[in-house]
Amino acid sequence: MSGLSRSAALRLKLSFAAPGLNTAMAELWRPEGLTERYGRYLATMHEVIRASVPLMELAARRCHRRGSADPVARPLAEYLERHILEERGHDDWLLADLAAAGLDPGTPLRRQPPPVVARLVGPQYYWIEHYHPVALLGYITVLESNAPAPWLAERLAADTGLPGAAFQTVSHHAGLDTEHSAELAEFLDRLPLDEAQESAVAVSALHTAQAATDLFARLARHPAHPTPPERTPEP
């Protein structure tokens, strides 16, 4: 888009998807039934987030395979390898939150993730393997640019009655994602993308925004699985 940086143009495109995503998230956090719904949210987000590092590792490997003939491959691999170090272990935060909420942290590890999760994460594997790993930047852009508000963890604790330790992921990501989003925007503007690669990032981002909207809307309406996470037995 004339006159806009690449990252600003992507933000403009995503702004058209923002109302639906924001509505779904607001409905997810409504106070009625929030305690049970928050447990489902934690388990489902573990199913999403535990794929983040493997996705980036796959994309970095494919970049190295492309070699010097692809001017995007090396800087993209370097960015992903740095980001992997920053993101590793974030899925464990969600398991710790489940335990702090009195729920069984083994639940998301035992069950098959539902189609709504696969629709969010799965296309990234396809685009990395069968088109270009740069598409993953669209996915990362959406996840990083929708950071929880700084006050959300405190409000959720008040509305659910759960201990503050059950909201560590929300609290940590309120700060980290904002920082990562700014770094990614700067990186996107520096990458030597051609028109097709820039389009791939946008297509990936727009798909991710819609799939995330569908996931949060489903969580807000009813369980993503037939049963919520199991409660840890009382001693």
Buried (B, 14 or more C-beta within 10 A) or exposed (E): EEEEEBBBBBBEBBEEBBEBBEBBBEBBBEEEEBBEBBBBBBBBBBBBBBBBBEBBBBBBBBBEEBEEEBEBBBBBBEBBBEBBEEBEEBBBBBBBBBBBBBBBBBBBEEBEBBEBBBBBBBBBBEBBEEBBBBBBBBBBBBBBBBBBEEEBBBBBBEBBEBEEEBBBBBBBBBEBBBEBBEBBBEBBEEBEBEEEBBEBBBBBBBBBBBBBBBBBBBBBEEBBBEEBBBEBEEE
